[in-house]
Amino acid sequence: MQFILFIFIYPIIWLISILPFRLLYLFSDCVCFLVYNIIGYRKKVVRQNIAMALPHLSEKERFIIEKKFYHHLCDMFLEMIKTMSITRKEMEKRYVFTNLDVYLDLEKKGKSIALLCAHYASYEWTVSMNYYITFEGYGIYKKINNRYFDKLVKDIRSKFKATLITTRETIPIIEKNSKTNHLGVYGFASDQSPQASKTFHWGPFMGIETPVHTGAEMIAKRFDLNVLFLRTKKVKRGYYEATFELMADNPKEVPNYEISDDFLRRVEKQILEAPEFYLWTHKRWKHKKK
């Protein structure tokens, strides 16, 4: 059944991927109308999240953010598909690293790196940094149930020399690399809600007491990884800028949970600057502290 679903959907995905960007975004507008106005995909969740996170805005202002978000969501989904056929030249033009020297200087220190980022703007195109780096780039992801689509995602990422590892594989692989002195940069998208049973720390996120993902910080401390934050800005439709920010070059000396809290402050700053580019479809504030 998985294979049948794959061979039915794959040709559609491939056809979308070869569309010129102008047609891709025209198609995205049509998809957005369907997703937002007809299906109403997670509209209630999005509306609740925006209301909780941005209570200082009027209902009209939040509604404008909501509509802009759905346009961005559809753009981002189709951009992810476009990754299948995009050329390196086109990617370098559309996803620009503003201060690559900050990252490259950190590589010279001879320690592996934890790269923290948010589900903001184009987190999918972050893999293009592998064009420029020496370390092996690892993207930590949740495995797709359909093994054919899971392989497709891995194949797309391998085009950018990125190695995808599941959350379960993360610590064993980092541990193995640490023992063999194999240097890597590990991408953590740590802004979504952790499982309540695995929550060790709570903190304010957008003014709401929230369970915090601390895995990236604990791994950085355990294996002495330098810690970077990747701030992404959407310049205009289909064009992004990414900026590296040093968070810790000796994480073991940083008090527990300080790195995780600092990460959330940086994510908050991005959201407040342009909230329509944050991924509002997840139930980020579903857990309440007892």
Contacts in CASP RR format, 6 or more apart in sequence:
PFRMAT RR
TARGET T0000
AUTHOR 0000-0000-0000
METHOD contacts of the structure
MODEL  1
MQFILFIFIYPIIWLISILPFRLLYLFSDCVCFLVYNIIGYRKKVVRQNI
AMALPHLSEKERFIIEKKFYHHLCDMFLEMIKTMSITRKEMEKRYVFTNL
DVYLDLEKKGKSIALLCAHYASYEWTVSMNYYITFEGYGIYKKINNRYFD
KLVKDIRSKFKATLITTRETIPIIEKNSKTNHLGVYGFASDQSPQASKTF
HWGPFMGIETPVHTGAEMIAKRFDLNVLFLRTKKVKRGYYEATFELMADN
PKEVPNYEISDDFLRRVEKQILEAPEFYLWTHKRWKHKKK
2 146 0 8 1.000
2 147 0 8 1.000
2 148 0 8 1.000
3 148 0 8 1.000
5 146 0 8 1.000
6 146 0 8 1.000
6 148 0 8 1.000
6 149 0 8 1.000
6 152 0 8 1.000
10 152 0 8 1.000
13 81 0 8 1.000
13 84 0 8 1.000
14 84 0 8 1.000
16 24 0 8 1.000
16 27 0 8 1.000
16 78 0 8 1.000
16 81 0 8 1.000
16 82 0 8 1.000
17 81 0 8 1.000
17 82 0 8 1.000
17 83 0 8 1.000
17 84 0 8 1.000
17 85 0 8 1.000
18 85 0 8 1.000
19 27 0 8 1.000
19 82 0 8 1.000
21 82 0 8 1.000
21 238 0 8 1.000
24 78 0 8 1.000
24 79 0 8 1.000
24 82 0 8 1.000
25 75 0 8 1.000
25 78 0 8 1.000
25 237 0 8 1.000
25 238 0 8 1.000
27 78 0 8 1.000
28 71 0 8 1.000
28 74 0 8 1.000
28 75 0 8 1.000
28 78 0 8 1.000
29 71 0 8 1.000
29 74 0 8 1.000
31 74 0 8 1.000
31 77 0 8 1.000
31 78 0 8 1.000
32 70 0 8 1.000
32 71 0 8 1.000
32 73 0 8 1.000
32 74 0 8 1.000
35 41 0 8 1.000
35 70 0 8 1.000
35 73 0 8 1.000
35 74 0 8 1.000
36 43 0 8 1.000
36 67 0 8 1.000
36 70 0 8 1.000
41 281 0 8 1.000
42 281 0 8 1.000
43 66 0 8 1.000
45 280 0 8 1.000
45 281 0 8 1.000
45 282 0 8 1.000
45 283 0 8 1.000
46 66 0 8 1.000
46 69 0 8 1.000
46 70 0 8 1.000
46 280 0 8 1.000
46 281 0 8 1.000
47 62 0 8 1.000
47 66 0 8 1.000
49 280 0 8 1.000
49 282 0 8 1.000
49 283 0 8 1.000
49 284 0 8 1.000
49 285 0 8 1.000
50 62 0 8 1.000
50 65 0 8 1.000
50 66 0 8 1.000
50 69 0 8 1.000
50 275 0 8 1.000
50 280 0 8 1.000
51 62 0 8 1.000
52 206 0 8 1.000
52 208 0 8 1.000
52 285 0 8 1.000
53 206 0 8 1.000
53 207 0 8 1.000
53 208 0 8 1.000
53 271 0 8 1.000
53 275 0 8 1.000
53 285 0 8 1.000
54 61 0 8 1.000
54 62 0 8 1.000
54 65 0 8 1.000
54 206 0 8 1.000
54 275 0 8 1.000
57 65 0 8 1.000
65 275 0 8 1.000
65 276 0 8 1.000
66 280 0 8 1.000
68 276 0 8 1.000
69 275 0 8 1.000
69 276 0 8 1.000
69 277 0 8 1.000
69 278 0 8 1.000
69 280 0 8 1.000
72 234 0 8 1.000
72 276 0 8 1.000
72 277 0 8 1.000
73 279 0 8 1.000
73 281 0 8 1.000
75 237 0 8 1.000
75 238 0 8 1.000
76 122 0 8 1.000
76 124 0 8 1.000
79 122 0 8 1.000
79 124 0 8 1.000
79 125 0 8 1.000
79 238 0 8 1.000
80 124 0 8 1.000
83 124 0 8 1.000
83 125 0 8 1.000
83 156 0 8 1.000
83 159 0 8 1.000
84 156 0 8 1.000
88 131 0 8 1.000
91 125 0 8 1.000
91 128 0 8 1.000
91 131 0 8 1.000
92 128 0 8 1.000
92 131 0 8 1.000
93 239 0 8 1.000
94 125 0 8 1.000
94 238 0 8 1.000
94 239 0 8 1.000
94 240 0 8 1.000
95 122 0 8 1.000
95 125 0 8 1.000
95 126 0 8 1.000
95 128 0 8 1.000
95 239 0 8 1.000
95 240 0 8 1.000
95 242 0 8 1.000
96 239 0 8 1.000
96 240 0 8 1.000
96 241 0 8 1.000
96 242 0 8 1.000
97 103 0 8 1.000
97 129 0 8 1.000
97 132 0 8 1.000
97 241 0 8 1.000
97 242 0 8 1.000
97 243 0 8 1.000
97 244 0 8 1.000
98 241 0 8 1.000
98 242 0 8 1.000
98 243 0 8 1.000
99 243 0 8 1.000
99 244 0 8 1.000
100 132 0 8 1.000
100 244 0 8 1.000
102 228 0 8 1.000
102 244 0 8 1.000
102 245 0 8 1.000
102 246 0 8 1.000
103 113 0 8 1.000
103 129 0 8 1.000
103 132 0 8 1.000
103 133 0 8 1.000
103 228 0 8 1.000
103 244 0 8 1.000
104 132 0 8 1.000
104 133 0 8 1.000
106 113 0 8 1.000
106 226 0 8 1.000
106 228 0 8 1.000
106 246 0 8 1.000
106 249 0 8 1.000
107 113 0 8 1.000
107 133 0 8 1.000
107 134 0 8 1.000
107 135 0 8 1.000
107 183 0 8 1.000
109 226 0 8 1.000
109 249 0 8 1.000
110 183 0 8 1.000
111 183 0 8 1.000
111 224 0 8 1.000
111 225 0 8 1.000
111 226 0 8 1.000
112 135 0 8 1.000
112 174 0 8 1.000
112 177 0 8 1.000
112 178 0 8 1.000
112 183 0 8 1.000
112 184 0 8 1.000
112 185 0 8 1.000
112 186 0 8 1.000
112 223 0 8 1.000
112 225 0 8 1.000
112 226 0 8 1.000
113 135 0 8 1.000
113 184 0 8 1.000
113 185 0 8 1.000
113 186 0 8 1.000
113 225 0 8 1.000
113 226 0 8 1.000
113 227 0 8 1.000
113 228 0 8 1.000
114 185 0 8 1.000
114 186 0 8 1.000
114 187 0 8 1.000
114 188 0 8 1.000
114 216 0 8 1.000
114 219 0 8 1.000
114 220 0 8 1.000
114 225 0 8 1.000
114 226 0 8 1.000
114 227 0 8 1.000
114 228 0 8 1.000
115 185 0 8 1.000
115 186 0 8 1.000
115 187 0 8 1.000
115 188 0 8 1.000
115 228 0 8 1.000
115 229 0 8 1.000
115 230 0 8 1.000
116 187 0 8 1.000
116 188 0 8 1.000
116 190 0 8 1.000
116 216 0 8 1.000
116 227 0 8 1.000
116 228 0 8 1.000
116 229 0 8 1.000
116 230 0 8 1.000
116 247 0 8 1.000
116 263 0 8 1.000
117 123 0 8 1.000
117 126 0 8 1.000
117 187 0 8 1.000
117 188 0 8 1.000
117 189 0 8 1.000
117 229 0 8 1.000
117 230 0 8 1.000
117 232 0 8 1.000
118 189 0 8 1.000
118 190 0 8 1.000
118 191 0 8 1.000
118 232 0 8 1.000
118 267 0 8 1.000
118 270 0 8 1.000
118 278 0 8 1.000
119 189 0 8 1.000
119 191 0 8 1.000
119 192 0 8 1.000
119 278 0 8 1.000
119 279 0 8 1.000
119 282 0 8 1.000
120 191 0 8 1.000
120 232 0 8 1.000
120 267 0 8 1.000
120 270 0 8 1.000
120 271 0 8 1.000
120 277 0 8 1.000
120 278 0 8 1.000
120 279 0 8 1.000
121 232 0 8 1.000
121 233 0 8 1.000
121 234 0 8 1.000
121 240 0 8 1.000
121 270 0 8 1.000
121 277 0 8 1.000
122 232 0 8 1.000
122 234 0 8 1.000
122 238 0 8 1.000
122 240 0 8 1.000
123 189 0 8 1.000
123 232 0 8 1.000
125 240 0 8 1.000
126 187 0 8 1.000
126 230 0 8 1.000
126 232 0 8 1.000
126 242 0 8 1.000
127 139 0 8 1.000
127 157 0 8 1.000
127 160 0 8 1.000
127 162 0 8 1.000
128 160 0 8 1.000
129 185 0 8 1.000
129 242 0 8 1.000
130 137 0 8 1.000
130 160 0 8 1.000
130 161 0 8 1.000
130 162 0 8 1.000
131 160 0 8 1.000
131 161 0 8 1.000
133 185 0 8 1.000
134 183 0 8 1.000
135 183 0 8 1.000
135 184 0 8 1.000
135 185 0 8 1.000
136 161 0 8 1.000
136 163 0 8 1.000
136 182 0 8 1.000
136 183 0 8 1.000
136 184 0 8 1.000
136 185 0 8 1.000
137 161 0 8 1.000
137 162 0 8 1.000
137 163 0 8 1.000
137 184 0 8 1.000
137 185 0 8 1.000
137 186 0 8 1.000
137 187 0 8 1.000
138 162 0 8 1.000
138 163 0 8 1.000
138 164 0 8 1.000
138 165 0 8 1.000
138 173 0 8 1.000
138 184 0 8 1.000
138 185 0 8 1.000
138 186 0 8 1.000
138 187 0 8 1.000
139 157 0 8 1.000
139 162 0 8 1.000
139 163 0 8 1.000
139 164 0 8 1.000
139 165 0 8 1.000
139 186 0 8 1.000
139 187 0 8 1.000
140 164 0 8 1.000
140 165 0 8 1.000
140 166 0 8 1.000
140 167 0 8 1.000
140 170 0 8 1.000
140 186 0 8 1.000
140 187 0 8 1.000
140 188 0 8 1.000
140 189 0 8 1.000
141 153 0 8 1.000
141 164 0 8 1.000
141 165 0 8 1.000
141 166 0 8 1.000
141 167 0 8 1.000
142 166 0 8 1.000
142 167 0 8 1.000
143 150 0 8 1.000
143 166 0 8 1.000
144 150 0 8 1.000
144 153 0 8 1.000
153 164 0 8 1.000
154 164 0 8 1.000
157 163 0 8 1.000
157 164 0 8 1.000
165 173 0 8 1.000
170 186 0 8 1.000
170 219 0 8 1.000
171 219 0 8 1.000
174 186 0 8 1.000
174 219 0 8 1.000
174 223 0 8 1.000
175 223 0 8 1.000
176 182 0 8 1.000
177 183 0 8 1.000
177 184 0 8 1.000
178 223 0 8 1.000
186 219 0 8 1.000
186 225 0 8 1.000
188 213 0 8 1.000
188 215 0 8 1.000
188 216 0 8 1.000
190 213 0 8 1.000
190 215 0 8 1.000
190 216 0 8 1.000
190 260 0 8 1.000
190 263 0 8 1.000
191 205 0 8 1.000
191 213 0 8 1.000
191 263 0 8 1.000
191 264 0 8 1.000
191 267 0 8 1.000
191 284 0 8 1.000
192 213 0 8 1.000
192 282 0 8 1.000
192 284 0 8 1.000
193 210 0 8 1.000
193 211 0 8 1.000
193 282 0 8 1.000
193 283 0 8 1.000
193 284 0 8 1.000
193 285 0 8 1.000
193 286 0 8 1.000
193 287 0 8 1.000
194 211 0 8 1.000
194 212 0 8 1.000
194 213 0 8 1.000
196 211 0 8 1.000
196 287 0 8 1.000
199 211 0 8 1.000
199 212 0 8 1.000
199 287 0 8 1.000
200 214 0 8 1.000
201 211 0 8 1.000
201 212 0 8 1.000
201 214 0 8 1.000
201 256 0 8 1.000
201 257 0 8 1.000
201 260 0 8 1.000
202 209 0 8 1.000
202 210 0 8 1.000
202 211 0 8 1.000
202 212 0 8 1.000
202 289 0 8 1.000
203 209 0 8 1.000
203 210 0 8 1.000
203 211 0 8 1.000
203 212 0 8 1.000
203 261 0 8 1.000
203 264 0 8 1.000
204 210 0 8 1.000
204 264 0 8 1.000
205 212 0 8 1.000
205 264 0 8 1.000
205 267 0 8 1.000
205 268 0 8 1.000
205 284 0 8 1.000
205 285 0 8 1.000
206 268 0 8 1.000
206 271 0 8 1.000
208 285 0 8 1.000
209 289 0 8 1.000
210 284 0 8 1.000
210 285 0 8 1.000
210 287 0 8 1.000
211 287 0 8 1.000
211 289 0 8 1.000
212 257 0 8 1.000
212 260 0 8 1.000
212 261 0 8 1.000
212 264 0 8 1.000
213 260 0 8 1.000
214 257 0 8 1.000
214 260 0 8 1.000
215 260 0 8 1.000
216 227 0 8 1.000
216 259 0 8 1.000
216 260 0 8 1.000
216 263 0 8 1.000
217 227 0 8 1.000
217 251 0 8 1.000
217 256 0 8 1.000
217 257 0 8 1.000
217 259 0 8 1.000
217 260 0 8 1.000
217 263 0 8 1.000
219 225 0 8 1.000
220 226 0 8 1.000
220 227 0 8 1.000
220 248 0 8 1.000
220 251 0 8 1.000
220 259 0 8 1.000
221 251 0 8 1.000
221 252 0 8 1.000
221 254 0 8 1.000
224 250 0 8 1.000
224 251 0 8 1.000
224 252 0 8 1.000
225 251 0 8 1.000
226 246 0 8 1.000
226 248 0 8 1.000
226 249 0 8 1.000
226 251 0 8 1.000
227 246 0 8 1.000
227 247 0 8 1.000
227 248 0 8 1.000
227 249 0 8 1.000
227 251 0 8 1.000
227 259 0 8 1.000
228 244 0 8 1.000
228 245 0 8 1.000
228 246 0 8 1.000
228 247 0 8 1.000
229 244 0 8 1.000
229 245 0 8 1.000
229 246 0 8 1.000
229 247 0 8 1.000
229 263 0 8 1.000
229 266 0 8 1.000
230 242 0 8 1.000
230 243 0 8 1.000
230 244 0 8 1.000
230 245 0 8 1.000
231 242 0 8 1.000
231 243 0 8 1.000
231 244 0 8 1.000
231 245 0 8 1.000
231 266 0 8 1.000
231 270 0 8 1.000
232 240 0 8 1.000
232 241 0 8 1.000
232 242 0 8 1.000
232 243 0 8 1.000
232 270 0 8 1.000
233 240 0 8 1.000
233 241 0 8 1.000
233 242 0 8 1.000
233 243 0 8 1.000
233 270 0 8 1.000
233 274 0 8 1.000
234 240 0 8 1.000
234 274 0 8 1.000
234 277 0 8 1.000
235 241 0 8 1.000
245 266 0 8 1.000
247 259 0 8 1.000
247 262 0 8 1.000
247 263 0 8 1.000
248 254 0 8 1.000
248 259 0 8 1.000
251 259 0 8 1.000
270 277 0 8 1.000
270 278 0 8 1.000
271 278 0 8 1.000
END
